[in-house]
Amino acid sequence: MVAEEKIQELMSLCPGAKQATEGGVDYVFLPLLNLPTGCNPSAVDCLLALGARDGYDCRLFFAQIVASPQARNWNGIYLSDFVNNKKP
């Protein structure tokens, strides 16, 4: 379970943040998370996985492709892939 102070910190960025645990991994749903200036869309639903996955300590999954003025490695995995357990 995610510590309450961490949830409060995430809620300061995304007021609708909600925590859940599945299969021993903690997740935080971040609805309409505001993205940096110049991103399209400017806000998107995200899922933060707070456990080791695919060689990372945590992962942030986006509900859709994010375009930005700078090259970013944000588009490798989407929520639909995560839900369907597909590998990129």
Secondary structure, 3 states (H helix, E strand, C coil): CCCHHHHHHHHHHCCCCEEEEECCEEEEEEEEEECCCCCECCEEEEEEECCCECCECCEEEECCCCECCCCCCCCCCEHHHHHCCCCC
